[in-house]
Amino acid sequence: MAAEPGAPRVLNVNVGVLGHIDSGKTALARALSTTGSTAAFDRAPQSRARGITLDLGFSCLRTALPPQLGPGPGELQFTLVDCPGHASLIRTIIGGAQIIDLMMLVIDVTKGMQTQSAECLVIGQIACQKMVVVLNKIDLLPEGKRQSAIEKMTKKMQKTLENTKFCGCPIVAVAAKPGGPEASESENPLGVSELIEVLKSQAYLPSRDPSGHFLMAVDHCFSIKGQGTVMTGTILSGSVSLGDNVEIPALKVTKKVKSMQMFHTPVTYAMQGDRVGICVTQFDPKLLERGLICTPESLHTIHAAIISLKKIQYFRGALQTKAKFHITVGHETVMGRVMFFSPAPADFNEEIKENAFDFEKDYLYQEEYLSKDSNPSEENKENDQAGEVQLPRHQWALLEFEKPVTCPKLCLVIGSKLDTDIHANTCRLAFHGVLLQGMEDKNYTETFLPKLKVYKLKHKEGQVERVMDDYSVIGRSLFKKETNIQIFVGLKVKLSTGEDGIIEGGFGQSGKFKIRIPDGLKPDTKMLLTVASKKKSKAGKGDTTKEDESSKNDSAQPVTISLLFKRYVFDMQKKMIQS
């Protein structure tokens, strides 16, 4: 954090306070900020005024800098980001995921893990490096059984976290507001000073980078008479100084920074990870409730995007192409339709450059995201003689938004089904990924998508009707009567007896066609086909028993014709391509 010259060093660590609705997140944030400030400054009224919620769900707790964070005097400031309610949890945390350094998962000790606690855990795994679990409301446990109930829940939580990156994280039991909301203010919270010590032990020097474009997530906006409009929020990337121009992309305006404050202290500079209030020339604060501000012209408004993605393991059900999801990207959540694709099967195991997308390569269209329980496509089945479904190391999706979104490059993307019943015991977060390529052109389907080489494999089967001569046969059942066979002329086919052939053209009016066999028919094939057609012609002379027998023999050994080709999904000409 930037300090004024001569001022003691203040290190800011952002702590996300997440948990199921009614687990006591706000009470905990309040208890921490008042306790923390009092403990740090020993002057209750002022510190309280300073430490209590600054604005929507942000408060701060200051304490002495612990030894692991470097020598010399200084203060450690925890900015508590209290994430209220569920819809805003998704928007706030995902929007600010880059700046949450440490997460507190608040669990109601009487209830344990609930649906939203699991969702918070998922978001933490995507967005955060460290976590502390807080078992809250221990005052509700009868005193005699309290310790054993806490131990039981602690064991349960350790088991839940075993297969996550937070395995072995600290678990602390507290009562943030003993007696509940109605209790008097004099009731002291239980376990909060122990929790502060744990937070201090978990604090680390976050990697902050002042370079690159300035980008800030605004979560509050208000005007001050005679001064201008203040936007408070957290800087996601880059830095900002007095006098800089910043753009408000949602309003398409650029404003000059007149003054800045961090927790009521005027500053001239702020960088990634800092909480800051920025005052600019007057505009109507109602126009910007939440959103992003940035270096002028550094954000893009896009209509569609290519993302690399992974399915969230707790999401039940398949991720299907053409399905709609709530897509959280940047600071917005909009509806979007998805189309999944993977590398061509020969490249399933290839290492791919991170955060880049190669438009030169061919990709295979998928009806759904490929995971252990999905149905493999035709081509995968063919590559899969061993019976073990081969999964690609990387998969992508094309996202098409219902309305354009403004976001930075390479930002985090989360797909969820927020319309699922909030009380249903199921994770609504479906996938997460990184935005690799945005499409700014409104007419991207014509200007951009044809560059995306995603193909579908087509497989048609027919039968040989009869032999014409040693080098040609007549086929049927591959095309419908009304198909224009002309467009298939020149395509290669394979007979089930092993010969390669080429479609030469239609034959008659009923969808039959002629195949040339450049290397000639094998004698066995010729014999098989001659026998079959003789039986047919005999059967045609009115001997019904023979007809039954012949159709039995005929169906036992028909010679089939396979036509395989690929077609690029976004090719305007719908060309058929054979390798």
C-alpha positions as CSV (number, residue, x, y, z in Angstrom):
1,M,0.0,0.0,0.0
2,A,1.2,3.5,-0.8
3,A,2.0,5.5,2.4
4,E,2.7,9.2,2.6
5,P,6.4,9.9,3.1
6,G,7.4,9.4,6.7
7,A,4.2,7.6,7.7
8,P,4.5,4.1,9.1
9,R,4.1,1.3,6.6
10,V,0.6,-0.1,6.3
11,L,0.2,-3.4,4.6
12,N,-3.3,-4.1,3.2
13,V,-4.6,-7.7,3.0
14,N,-8.1,-8.2,1.6
15,V,-10.2,-10.8,3.4
16,G,-13.3,-12.1,1.8
17,V,-16.0,-13.0,4.4
18,L,-18.1,-15.7,2.7
19,G,-20.7,-18.1,3.9
20,H,-24.3,-19.4,3.8
21,I,-27.0,-16.8,4.3
22,D,-27.6,-16.2,8.1
23,S,-24.3,-17.8,9.1
24,G,-23.4,-14.5,10.8
25,K,-20.9,-13.0,8.3
26,T,-21.9,-9.3,9.0
27,A,-21.8,-9.8,12.8
28,L,-18.4,-11.3,12.5
29,A,-17.1,-8.5,10.3
30,R,-18.4,-6.0,12.8
31,A,-17.0,-7.8,15.8
32,L,-13.6,-8.1,14.1
33,S,-13.4,-4.5,13.0
34,T,-14.3,-3.0,16.4
35,T,-12.2,-5.5,18.4
36,G,-9.3,-5.1,16.0
37,S,-9.3,-1.3,16.0
38,T,-9.7,-1.2,19.8
39,A,-6.9,-3.7,20.3
40,A,-4.7,-1.8,17.9
41,F,-5.3,1.8,19.0
42,D,-6.7,1.6,22.5
43,R,-9.1,4.4,21.8
44,A,-12.5,2.9,21.4
45,P,-14.8,5.7,20.2
46,Q,-12.6,7.1,17.4
47,S,-11.4,3.7,16.3
48,R,-14.9,2.5,16.3
49,A,-15.9,5.4,14.0
50,R,-12.9,4.5,11.9
51,G,-13.3,0.7,11.9
52,I,-16.9,0.2,11.3
53,T,-18.3,-0.5,7.8
54,L,-17.0,2.1,5.4
55,D,-19.7,1.4,2.9
56,L,-21.4,-1.6,1.4
57,G,-19.8,-4.5,3.2
58,F,-16.3,-3.2,3.7
59,S,-14.7,-2.6,7.0
60,C,-11.2,-2.7,8.3
61,L,-9.2,-4.1,11.2
62,R,-5.8,-2.8,12.0
63,T,-3.2,-4.5,14.1
64,A,0.6,-4.5,14.6
65,L,2.6,-6.0,11.7
66,P,3.4,-9.6,12.6
67,P,7.1,-10.6,12.4
68,Q,6.8,-12.9,9.4
69,L,5.8,-9.8,7.3
70,G,9.1,-8.0,7.7
71,P,11.0,-5.9,10.2
72,G,10.4,-2.4,11.4
73,P,7.3,-0.7,12.7
74,G,4.1,-0.8,10.7
75,E,0.5,-1.9,10.7
76,L,-1.3,-4.7,9.1
77,Q,-4.7,-3.7,7.8
78,F,-7.3,-6.4,7.0
79,T,-9.9,-5.1,4.7
80,L,-12.9,-7.3,5.4
81,V,-15.1,-7.8,2.3
82,D,-18.4,-8.9,3.7
83,C,-20.2,-10.6,0.8
84,P,-23.9,-10.2,1.4
85,G,-26.6,-12.5,-0.1
86,H,-26.1,-14.9,-2.9
87,A,-26.5,-13.1,-6.2
88,S,-24.2,-10.4,-5.1
89,L,-21.8,-12.9,-3.7
90,I,-21.3,-14.2,-7.2
91,R,-21.0,-10.7,-8.6
92,T,-18.8,-9.2,-5.9
93,I,-16.5,-12.0,-5.2
94,I,-16.0,-13.1,-8.8
95,G,-15.7,-9.5,-9.9
96,G,-13.1,-8.9,-7.2
97,A,-11.6,-12.4,-7.2
98,Q,-8.3,-11.1,-8.2
99,I,-8.0,-9.0,-5.0
100,I,-9.1,-11.4,-2.3
101,D,-5.9,-12.6,-0.6
102,L,-7.5,-14.6,2.1
103,M,-10.9,-16.1,2.6
104,M,-12.9,-16.6,5.8
105,L,-15.6,-19.3,5.3
106,V,-18.2,-18.7,8.0
107,I,-20.1,-21.8,9.0
108,D,-23.1,-21.9,11.4
109,V,-21.8,-24.5,13.9
110,T,-25.3,-25.8,14.5
111,K,-25.9,-26.5,10.8
112,G,-22.5,-27.3,9.2
113,M,-21.9,-27.1,5.5
114,Q,-25.0,-25.9,3.6
115,T,-25.5,-25.4,-0.1
116,Q,-24.1,-21.9,-0.3
117,S,-21.2,-22.7,1.9
118,A,-20.2,-25.3,-0.7
119,E,-20.6,-22.7,-3.4
120,C,-18.4,-20.3,-1.4
121,L,-15.8,-23.0,-1.2
122,V,-15.9,-23.5,-4.9
123,I,-15.4,-19.8,-5.5
124,G,-12.6,-19.8,-3.0
125,Q,-10.8,-22.6,-4.8
126,I,-11.0,-20.7,-8.1
127,A,-10.2,-17.3,-6.8
128,C,-8.2,-17.5,-3.6
129,Q,-4.9,-18.9,-2.2
130,K,-5.6,-19.2,1.5
131,M,-8.6,-19.9,3.8
132,V,-9.6,-19.9,7.4
133,V,-12.8,-21.6,8.5
134,V,-14.8,-19.9,11.2
135,L,-17.4,-22.0,13.1
136,N,-19.8,-19.3,14.3
137,K,-22.6,-19.2,16.8
138,I,-21.0,-21.5,19.4
139,D,-23.1,-19.6,22.1
140,L,-26.1,-21.6,20.7
141,L,-24.5,-24.9,21.9
142,P,-25.3,-26.0,25.4
143,E,-22.2,-25.3,27.6
144,G,-21.8,-28.9,28.8
145,K,-21.7,-30.3,25.2
146,R,-20.1,-27.3,23.5
147,Q,-16.5,-28.5,23.4
148,S,-17.4,-32.0,22.0
149,A,-19.9,-30.4,19.4
150,I,-17.1,-28.1,18.2
151,E,-14.6,-31.0,17.9
152,K,-17.1,-33.0,16.0
153,M,-17.9,-30.2,13.5
154,T,-14.1,-29.5,13.2
155,K,-13.5,-33.1,12.2
156,K,-16.4,-33.0,9.7
157,M,-15.0,-29.8,8.1
158,Q,-11.5,-31.3,7.9
159,K,-12.9,-34.2,6.0
160,T,-14.9,-31.9,3.7
161,L,-11.7,-30.0,2.9
162,E,-9.5,-33.1,2.4
163,N,-9.7,-33.0,-1.4
164,T,-9.5,-29.3,-1.9
165,K,-6.5,-27.0,-2.0
166,F,-7.5,-25.8,1.5
167,C,-6.7,-29.2,3.1
168,G,-5.4,-28.6,6.6
169,C,-6.4,-24.9,6.9
170,P,-7.1,-23.5,10.3
171,I,-10.6,-23.9,11.9
172,V,-11.6,-21.4,14.6
173,A,-14.7,-21.5,16.8
174,V,-16.3,-18.1,17.7
175,A,-19.6,-16.4,18.7
176,A,-19.5,-13.1,16.9
177,K,-22.7,-11.9,18.6
178,P,-23.6,-14.0,21.6
179,G,-27.3,-13.9,22.2
180,G,-28.1,-13.0,18.6
181,P,-29.1,-9.6,17.1
182,E,-31.3,-8.7,20.1
183,A,-28.6,-9.0,22.7
184,S,-27.1,-5.9,24.3
185,E,-23.9,-4.3,22.9
186,S,-22.1,-5.1,26.1
187,E,-22.1,-8.8,25.4
188,N,-18.5,-9.6,24.4
189,P,-17.9,-11.8,21.4
190,L,-16.2,-15.2,22.1
191,G,-13.1,-16.3,20.3
192,V,-12.6,-13.2,18.2
193,S,-9.2,-12.2,19.6
194,E,-8.0,-15.8,18.9
195,L,-9.4,-15.5,15.3
196,I,-7.4,-12.3,14.9
197,E,-4.2,-14.1,15.9
198,V,-5.0,-16.8,13.3
199,L,-5.6,-14.2,10.6
200,K,-2.3,-12.6,11.5
201,S,-0.5,-15.9,11.2
202,Q,-2.1,-16.5,7.8
203,A,-1.3,-13.1,6.4
204,Y,1.3,-12.9,3.7
205,L,2.7,-10.3,1.4
206,P,0.3,-10.4,-1.6
207,S,1.9,-10.0,-5.0
208,R,0.9,-6.6,-6.2
209,D,1.8,-5.1,-9.5
210,P,1.4,-1.4,-10.2
211,S,2.2,-1.8,-13.9
212,G,-0.3,-2.3,-16.7
213,H,-3.7,-0.6,-17.2
214,F,-5.5,0.8,-14.2
215,L,-8.7,-1.1,-13.4
216,M,-10.9,-0.7,-10.4
217,A,-14.1,-2.5,-9.3
218,V,-16.5,0.2,-7.9
219,D,-19.0,-1.0,-5.3
220,H,-20.3,2.4,-4.1
221,C,-20.9,5.7,-5.6
222,F,-22.1,9.0,-4.0
223,S,-21.8,12.7,-4.5
224,I,-20.4,15.3,-2.1
225,K,-21.8,18.8,-2.5
226,G,-19.3,21.2,-3.9
227,Q,-16.6,18.5,-4.3
228,G,-17.7,16.0,-7.0
229,T,-18.7,12.4,-7.2
230,V,-16.9,9.7,-5.1
231,M,-16.4,6.2,-6.4
232,T,-15.1,3.7,-3.8
233,G,-13.8,0.3,-4.6
234,T,-10.8,-2.0,-4.9
235,I,-8.1,-1.6,-7.5
236,L,-7.9,-4.8,-9.5
237,S,-4.8,-3.9,-11.6
238,G,-2.4,-1.1,-12.3
239,S,-2.2,2.1,-10.3
240,V,-3.8,5.6,-10.2
241,S,-2.4,9.1,-9.2
242,L,-4.0,12.5,-8.6
243,G,-4.7,14.3,-11.9
244,D,-5.0,11.0,-13.9
245,N,-7.9,10.6,-16.4
246,V,-10.1,7.6,-15.7
247,E,-12.8,6.2,-18.0
248,I,-16.3,5.1,-16.8
249,P,-17.0,2.7,-19.7
250,A,-20.6,2.1,-18.8
251,L,-21.3,5.8,-19.2
252,K,-18.8,6.3,-22.0
253,V,-17.2,9.3,-20.2
254,T,-13.7,10.2,-19.0
255,K,-13.2,12.1,-15.7
256,K,-10.2,13.6,-14.0
257,V,-9.1,12.4,-10.5
258,K,-9.5,15.4,-8.1
259,S,-8.7,13.8,-4.8
260,M,-8.3,10.3,-3.3
261,Q,-8.7,8.8,0.2
262,M,-7.8,5.4,1.7
263,F,-9.8,4.7,4.9
264,H,-10.3,8.5,5.5
265,T,-6.7,9.4,4.9
266,P,-5.9,11.6,1.8
267,V,-3.4,9.9,-0.6
268,T,-1.9,10.9,-3.9
269,Y,-1.3,7.4,-5.3
270,A,-2.9,3.9,-5.0
271,M,-2.2,0.6,-6.6
272,Q,-3.5,-3.0,-7.2
273,G,-5.1,-4.4,-4.1
274,D,-5.8,-1.1,-2.4
275,R,-9.3,0.0,-1.2
276,V,-9.7,3.6,-2.3
277,G,-12.3,6.4,-2.7
278,I,-11.7,8.4,-5.8
279,C,-13.4,11.8,-6.2
280,V,-13.9,13.1,-9.8
281,T,-15.9,15.9,-11.3
282,Q,-19.6,15.7,-10.7
283,F,-21.8,13.1,-12.4
284,D,-25.1,11.5,-11.3
285,P,-24.0,8.6,-8.9
286,K,-27.3,6.7,-9.6
287,L,-25.8,6.0,-13.1
288,L,-23.0,3.9,-11.6
289,E,-24.2,1.6,-8.8
290,R,-21.4,-0.9,-9.4
291,G,-19.0,-1.5,-12.2
292,L,-15.6,-0.9,-13.5
293,I,-13.5,2.2,-14.1
294,C,-10.2,2.1,-16.0
295,T,-7.4,3.7,-18.0
296,P,-9.2,5.3,-20.9
297,E,-9.9,2.9,-23.8
298,S,-8.3,-0.1,-22.0
299,L,-11.6,-2.2,-21.6
300,H,-13.4,-3.9,-24.4
301,T,-17.1,-4.3,-25.0
302,I,-17.7,-7.7,-26.5
303,H,-20.6,-9.6,-27.9
304,A,-19.0,-13.1,-27.8
305,A,-15.8,-14.7,-26.5
306,I,-13.7,-17.8,-26.7
307,I,-12.7,-19.1,-23.2
308,S,-10.7,-22.0,-21.9
309,L,-12.6,-23.7,-19.2
310,K,-12.9,-26.5,-16.6
311,K,-16.1,-28.0,-15.2
312,I,-16.8,-27.5,-11.5
313,Q,-16.8,-31.0,-10.0
314,Y,-19.7,-30.4,-7.6
315,F,-22.0,-29.4,-10.5
316,R,-24.5,-32.2,-11.2
317,G,-25.5,-32.8,-14.7
318,A,-23.9,-32.4,-18.1
319,L,-22.7,-29.1,-19.6
320,Q,-24.4,-29.2,-23.0
321,T,-23.7,-27.2,-26.2
322,K,-26.4,-24.7,-26.9
323,A,-27.4,-24.5,-23.2
324,K,-27.8,-21.1,-21.6
325,F,-25.9,-20.1,-18.4
326,H,-25.5,-17.0,-16.3
327,I,-22.1,-15.9,-17.3
328,T,-20.2,-13.7,-14.8
329,V,-17.4,-11.9,-16.5
330,G,-15.6,-8.7,-15.3
331,H,-18.2,-7.2,-13.0
332,E,-21.3,-8.2,-14.9
333,T,-23.5,-11.3,-15.0
334,V,-25.4,-11.8,-18.2
335,M,-27.1,-14.7,-19.9
336,G,-25.0,-16.5,-22.6
337,R,-25.2,-19.5,-24.8
338,V,-22.3,-22.0,-25.0
339,M,-20.7,-24.2,-27.6
340,F,-18.0,-26.6,-26.4
341,F,-15.0,-27.8,-28.4
342,S,-11.8,-29.6,-27.9
343,P,-8.5,-30.2,-29.8
344,A,-8.6,-32.7,-32.7
345,P,-8.2,-36.1,-31.0
346,A,-4.7,-36.5,-32.3
347,D,-3.8,-33.5,-30.1
348,F,-5.8,-34.5,-27.0
349,N,-2.6,-34.7,-24.9
350,E,-0.7,-31.8,-26.4
351,E,0.5,-29.1,-24.0
352,I,-1.0,-25.7,-25.0
353,K,0.4,-22.3,-24.4
354,E,-1.5,-20.8,-21.4
355,N,-3.8,-17.7,-21.9
356,A,-3.6,-17.9,-25.7
357,F,-5.8,-19.3,-28.4
358,D,-4.4,-20.7,-31.7
359,F,-6.7,-19.9,-34.7
360,E,-4.5,-21.9,-37.1
361,K,-5.5,-25.3,-35.5
362,D,-8.5,-27.5,-36.1
363,Y,-10.9,-28.2,-33.2
364,L,-13.5,-30.8,-32.7
365,Y,-17.1,-29.8,-32.0
366,Q,-18.5,-31.4,-28.8
367,E,-22.2,-31.9,-28.0
368,E,-21.2,-31.4,-24.4
369,Y,-18.2,-30.7,-22.2
370,L,-16.1,-33.9,-22.1
371,S,-15.8,-35.3,-18.6
372,K,-15.6,-38.9,-17.2
373,D,-19.3,-39.3,-17.3
374,S,-20.0,-37.7,-20.8
375,N,-20.8,-39.6,-24.0
376,P,-17.8,-39.6,-26.3
377,S,-18.3,-38.3,-29.9
378,E,-17.9,-40.6,-33.0
379,E,-14.3,-39.7,-33.5
380,N,-13.4,-40.2,-29.9
381,K,-15.1,-43.6,-30.0
382,E,-12.9,-44.5,-32.9
383,N,-9.8,-43.4,-31.1
384,D,-10.9,-45.4,-28.1
385,Q,-10.3,-49.1,-28.8
386,A,-9.0,-49.7,-25.2
387,G,-12.4,-48.8,-23.8
388,E,-11.0,-46.0,-21.6
389,V,-12.6,-42.7,-22.7
390,Q,-9.8,-40.4,-23.6
391,L,-10.3,-36.9,-22.3
392,P,-8.5,-33.9,-23.7
393,R,-6.2,-31.9,-21.5
394,H,-7.8,-28.7,-22.6
395,Q,-11.3,-27.7,-23.6
396,W,-12.8,-24.4,-24.8
397,A,-16.2,-22.8,-25.3
398,L,-17.6,-20.2,-27.5
399,L,-19.8,-17.9,-25.4
400,E,-22.4,-15.7,-27.1
401,F,-23.8,-13.1,-24.8
402,E,-27.5,-11.9,-24.8
403,K,-26.2,-8.4,-24.3
404,P,-22.7,-7.0,-24.7
405,V,-20.4,-7.0,-21.7
406,T,-17.4,-4.8,-20.8
407,C,-14.4,-6.5,-19.4
408,P,-10.7,-6.7,-19.3
409,K,-8.7,-9.2,-21.4
410,L,-7.9,-12.6,-19.7
411,C,-10.5,-12.0,-17.0
412,L,-12.0,-14.8,-14.9
413,V,-15.3,-16.2,-16.3
414,I,-17.8,-18.2,-14.3
415,G,-20.8,-20.0,-15.7
416,S,-23.7,-20.8,-13.3
417,K,-27.3,-21.8,-13.2
418,L,-28.6,-19.1,-10.9
419,D,-32.2,-19.8,-11.7
420,T,-31.9,-23.2,-9.8
421,D,-34.0,-23.0,-6.7
422,I,-31.9,-21.5,-4.0
423,H,-33.2,-24.0,-1.4
424,A,-32.3,-27.0,-3.6
425,N,-29.4,-28.8,-2.2
426,T,-27.2,-28.4,-5.3
427,C,-24.2,-26.4,-6.5
428,R,-25.3,-23.8,-9.1
429,L,-21.8,-23.0,-10.3
430,A,-21.1,-25.0,-13.4
431,F,-17.7,-24.0,-14.9
432,H,-14.9,-21.5,-14.6
433,G,-12.4,-20.3,-17.2
434,V,-10.3,-17.5,-18.7
435,L,-11.5,-15.2,-21.4
436,L,-8.9,-15.6,-24.2
437,Q,-10.5,-13.7,-27.1
438,G,-13.3,-11.2,-27.1
439,M,-15.4,-10.3,-30.2
440,E,-16.1,-6.6,-30.4
441,D,-17.8,-6.6,-33.8
442,K,-21.6,-6.8,-33.5
443,N,-21.5,-8.8,-36.8
444,Y,-19.0,-11.3,-35.4
445,T,-20.9,-14.3,-36.9
446,E,-19.8,-13.1,-40.4
447,T,-16.6,-11.3,-39.6
448,F,-15.0,-13.4,-36.9
449,L,-16.5,-16.8,-36.5
450,P,-15.4,-18.2,-39.9
451,K,-11.8,-17.9,-38.6
452,L,-12.7,-20.4,-35.9
453,K,-12.0,-23.9,-37.3
454,V,-14.3,-26.1,-35.3
455,Y,-15.5,-29.1,-37.3
456,K,-18.1,-31.8,-36.9
457,L,-17.5,-35.3,-38.1
458,K,-20.2,-36.7,-40.4
459,H,-20.6,-40.4,-40.9
460,K,-23.0,-41.8,-43.5
461,E,-23.7,-45.5,-44.2
462,G,-25.2,-47.2,-47.2
463,Q,-25.2,-50.6,-49.0
464,V,-23.9,-52.0,-52.2
465,E,-26.9,-52.9,-54.4
466,R,-25.0,-54.7,-57.2
467,V,-21.8,-55.0,-59.2
468,M,-21.6,-53.2,-62.5
469,D,-18.2,-54.5,-63.5
470,D,-14.8,-55.2,-61.9
471,Y,-14.2,-51.5,-61.2
472,S,-17.6,-50.2,-60.3
473,V,-20.7,-50.9,-58.1
474,I,-24.1,-49.3,-57.6
475,G,-24.9,-48.2,-54.0
476,R,-28.1,-47.3,-52.2
477,S,-29.4,-46.0,-48.9
478,L,-26.6,-43.4,-48.4
479,F,-28.7,-40.5,-49.7
480,K,-32.3,-39.4,-49.6
481,K,-34.2,-39.4,-52.9
482,E,-34.1,-35.6,-53.0
483,T,-30.4,-35.2,-52.1
484,N,-28.3,-33.4,-54.8
485,I,-25.7,-36.2,-55.2
486,Q,-23.7,-33.9,-57.4
487,I,-22.2,-32.1,-54.3
488,F,-20.8,-35.5,-53.1
489,V,-19.1,-36.4,-56.4
490,G,-15.4,-37.1,-55.9
491,L,-15.7,-37.9,-52.2
492,K,-13.9,-41.1,-51.0
493,V,-15.9,-44.0,-49.5
494,K,-14.8,-47.4,-48.0
495,L,-16.6,-50.8,-48.5
496,S,-16.9,-53.1,-45.5
497,T,-14.9,-55.6,-47.5
498,G,-11.9,-53.2,-47.5
499,E,-11.9,-51.6,-51.0
500,D,-11.6,-47.8,-51.4
501,G,-14.0,-46.1,-53.8
502,I,-14.9,-42.7,-55.2
503,I,-18.5,-41.5,-55.7
504,E,-18.9,-40.9,-59.5
505,G,-22.5,-39.6,-59.6
506,G,-26.1,-40.5,-59.3
507,F,-27.8,-43.5,-60.9
508,G,-31.4,-43.3,-61.8
509,Q,-33.9,-41.2,-59.9
510,S,-34.2,-43.0,-56.5
511,G,-31.1,-41.7,-54.7
512,K,-28.9,-44.6,-56.0
513,F,-25.3,-43.8,-57.0
514,K,-22.3,-45.2,-58.8
515,I,-19.0,-45.8,-57.1
516,R,-15.7,-46.3,-58.9
517,I,-13.2,-48.8,-57.3
518,P,-9.8,-47.6,-58.7
519,D,-8.0,-50.8,-57.6
520,G,-10.8,-53.1,-58.6
521,L,-13.0,-55.4,-56.6
522,K,-11.5,-58.3,-54.7
523,P,-12.6,-61.7,-56.1
524,D,-14.3,-62.6,-52.8
525,T,-16.3,-59.3,-52.7
526,K,-17.4,-59.9,-56.3
527,M,-18.5,-63.4,-55.5
528,L,-20.3,-62.3,-52.3
529,L,-22.2,-59.6,-54.3
530,T,-23.0,-61.9,-57.3
531,V,-24.4,-64.6,-55.0
532,A,-26.5,-62.0,-53.2
533,S,-27.9,-60.5,-56.4
534,K,-28.6,-64.0,-57.9
535,K,-30.6,-64.9,-54.8
536,K,-32.5,-61.7,-55.1
537,S,-33.4,-62.3,-58.8
538,K,-34.4,-65.9,-58.0
539,A,-36.5,-64.7,-55.2
540,G,-38.1,-62.2,-57.5
541,K,-39.6,-65.1,-59.5
542,G,-42.3,-65.6,-56.9
543,D,-40.8,-68.3,-54.7
544,T,-41.6,-66.8,-51.3
545,T,-39.8,-69.3,-49.1
546,K,-36.6,-68.6,-51.1
547,E,-37.2,-64.9,-50.7
548,D,-37.2,-65.3,-46.9
549,E,-34.1,-67.3,-47.0
550,S,-32.4,-65.0,-49.4
551,S,-33.2,-61.9,-47.3
552,K,-31.8,-63.8,-44.3
553,N,-28.6,-64.5,-46.2
554,D,-28.6,-61.1,-47.7
555,S,-29.0,-59.3,-44.4
556,A,-26.4,-61.6,-42.8
557,Q,-23.7,-60.3,-45.2
558,P,-24.5,-57.1,-47.0
559,V,-21.5,-55.1,-48.1
560,T,-21.8,-51.6,-46.5
561,I,-20.5,-48.3,-47.8
562,S,-19.0,-45.8,-45.3
563,L,-18.7,-42.1,-46.1
564,L,-16.7,-40.1,-43.6
565,F,-16.1,-36.3,-43.9
566,K,-15.8,-33.3,-41.8
567,R,-17.6,-30.0,-42.1
568,Y,-16.6,-26.7,-40.4
569,V,-19.4,-25.4,-38.2
570,F,-18.8,-21.7,-39.3
571,D,-18.0,-22.4,-42.9
572,M,-20.6,-20.3,-44.9
573,Q,-20.2,-22.7,-48.0
574,K,-20.7,-25.8,-45.9
575,K,-17.9,-27.6,-47.7
576,M,-17.3,-31.3,-47.1
577,I,-13.7,-32.1,-46.3
578,Q,-11.8,-35.4,-46.3
579,S,-8.3,-35.7,-45.0
